[in-house]
Amino acid sequence: MSFLIPAAYAQEAAAGPAAGGFEWLFLGGFLVIFYLMVWRPQAKRAKEHKNLISSLQKGDEVVTSGGIVGKVTKVADDFVVIEVNDNVELKFQKVAIAATLPKGTLKAI
């Protein structure tokens, strides 16, 4: 049955120095764009969050990643205790702190 269908042979591609250099240019451009748009901003945010966590101290007003607002009453190695209301204290991991608020924000709420 194969005698009815002619064999198709691919032509050999002409490999030149221009084709190889063009591919490397695209790869290099992709890596530069990836670094500028993904890697660098993420590293910057991680560094800022690490500085925020290391500078937490008693009396800071903070917001957790879950949206709970309160005042820091105790800071330990990995945990922080936040007072959200009179006689209501919650214990969180330090990494759950999303941001600090300016002093007096809780009274204004």
GISULZI-V356262 format. One record per residue. N is the residue number from 1. PHI is phi in whole degrees, -180 to 180 (999 if undefined). OMEGA is omega in radians with two decimals (* if undefined). D_FIRST is the distance of its C-alpha to the first C-alpha in whole Angstrom. Layout:
n	phi	omega	d_first
N	PHI	OMEGA	D_FIRST
N	PHI	OMEGA	D_FIRST
//
This chain:
n	phi	omega	d_first
1	999	-3.11	0
2	-71	3.14	4
3	-73	3.11	5
4	-84	-3.11	6
5	-108	-3.14	8
6	-72	3.13	11
7	-75	3.11	12
8	-105	-3.13	15
9	-112	3.13	18
10	-79	3.08	22
11	-79	3.10	25
12	-75	3.13	28
13	-79	3.11	30
14	-83	-3.12	34
15	-89	-3.14	36
16	-124	-3.12	40
17	-67	-3.13	43
18	-70	-3.12	43
19	-67	-3.14	40
20	-68	3.13	41
21	-67	3.14	45
22	-67	3.12	44
23	-65	3.13	42
24	-67	3.09	45
25	-65	3.09	47
26	-64	3.13	46
27	-62	3.11	46
28	-64	3.10	50
29	-63	3.10	50
30	-62	3.14	49
31	-65	3.11	51
32	-66	3.12	54
33	-64	3.11	53
34	-60	-3.14	53
35	-64	-3.06	56
36	-72	-3.04	58
37	-98	-3.06	57
38	-119	-2.97	56
39	-67	-3.04	57
40	-65	3.11	61
41	-63	3.13	62
42	-67	3.10	61
43	-65	3.12	63
44	-65	3.11	66
45	-64	3.13	66
46	-64	3.13	66
47	-67	3.11	69
48	-64	-3.14	71
49	-67	3.10	70
50	-64	3.09	71
51	-65	3.11	74
52	-62	-3.11	75
53	-66	-3.11	75
54	-72	-3.12	77
55	-98	3.11	80
56	-66	3.09	80
57	-147	-3.11	84
58	-61	3.12	86
59	100	3.10	87
60	-69	3.04	84
61	-99	-2.99	82
62	-131	3.00	79
63	-121	3.10	76
64	-86	3.11	73
65	-68	3.08	69
66	-88	3.09	70
67	96	3.13	72
68	-82	-3.11	75
69	-109	3.12	78
70	-171	-3.13	81
71	-109	-3.14	84
72	-72	3.12	83
73	-111	-3.14	86
74	-152	3.12	85
75	-122	3.06	82
76	-114	-3.10	81
77	-62	-3.08	78
78	-113	-3.06	75
79	-124	3.09	77
80	-138	3.11	79
81	-103	-3.09	81
82	-118	3.06	81
83	-91	-3.11	84
84	-96	3.11	83
85	-159	3.10	86
86	-61	3.12	89
87	63	3.07	89
88	-123	3.14	85
89	-121	3.13	83
90	-122	3.13	80
91	-103	-3.14	78
92	-128	2.94	75
93	-75	-3.12	73
94	-61	-3.10	74
95	-68	3.12	70
96	-82	3.10	70
97	-78	-3.08	73
98	-93	-3.08	71
99	-161	2.99	74
100	-103	-3.13	78
101	-108	3.05	80
102	-64	-3.14	83
103	-60	3.11	87
104	90	-3.13	88
105	-68	-3.12	85
106	-65	3.13	85
107	-71	-3.12	89
108	-77	-3.10	87
109	-79	*	85
//
